[in-house]
Amino acid sequence: MSRPHKDEIGLVTLEEMKAYLGIDGKHLDEQIASFIGLAKEIVEKVLRFPLSRFEGVIPFTANETIKFVVASYYANRELINAPQIEKTAAVMLSGIRNNVF
């Protein structure tokens, strides 16, 4: 089954991310929200342009990369390998990133 090229309007929400991670309750909301913000910054850095360029319709690949970054930071929050996470994000986003700044 093929996935759609575009995800729903907007970025991954806190509730979507908590469901993705299998987290119930509100005790980690602040941390997960922080990871979402960080993931957005990493994705924009890798893309070499702001997500706002997509005018509200975020490509599926970008949203999945945000989920990957958040899940990686959450799962490895004691010992985060940020360079490796960024390298993986760059591979995931290679089809939609700018080649130059």
N, C-alpha and C positions, 0 to 999 in steps of 0.2 A: 504494500500500500504506500503510495507516494504521499509526501507531506506537502502542504501548500507552500508556495514561495513566500507569501506574506502571512504574518501572524495577525492577531486581532489588533485593533487600534491601540497604540500606547505601549509603554514598557511593561515588563513583568511587574505585577503588583506584589505587595507584601503577602497577601492571602494566597496568591498563586505559588509564591516561593515557599511558604510554609507547607502547603500541600505537597509540593514537589519534594521537600525535605522530610516529610512525614512528621511535622512538628505541630502539636496541639497546644492550645493555651496562648497566653500573651507574654510569658516570662522571657522570651528571646526576641520579642518584636523589635526592640531598639537595635540589637546586634544584627539581626537579619536585614533591617532597613539600612543600616550602615553598610553592610556588605553589598546590598543592591546599588547604593550610590557609588561605592568603590568599583563595582563591576561595570557600571555605566561609564565611569572615567576610563577604565582600562579599555573597554570596547571602543570608545571615541579615540583614544590614543592609537590603538591598533588600526582603526579605520582611517585615521588622519583627517577626520572631519566630525562635526557634532551630529548626534542622532537626530537633532531637529531638522536636518536636511531632508529626512524622510517624510517630513510634513505630517507626522502623526501615525503613519503606517510603517511600523518597524518590521524589517524583513525577519522571517522566521529564523534564519541563521543568527542574526544579531541577538534575538531574544534567547535562543538556545545557548549562545555563548555567555550571555549574562547569567543564565541559570547554572552553567558549568562553573563559571568563576565563583559565584556565590556558594555553590555546593562544595567547591574545592576549599574555599576559605573556611567554611563552616566545619567541614570534616577534618581539616588540618589546622584548626585555629591555635593549637599549641606549638606547631612547628610548620609555618607557612613557607612554601617554596615559590615566592612571587615570580621570579624570573621564569620558572618552568610553566607556571600558570599563564603568563603572558605569551610565551612561545606557543603554547597549545591554542590560546585564543587567536593568535595570528594565523595559525594554520586553519582554524575553523572559519575565520573571516576572510580568507585569501580571495575568495570569489567576488567579494563586494568592497574590498578596501581600495583606497587610492594608492597608486604606485609611487606617487611623489607627494610631497607636502604642498 
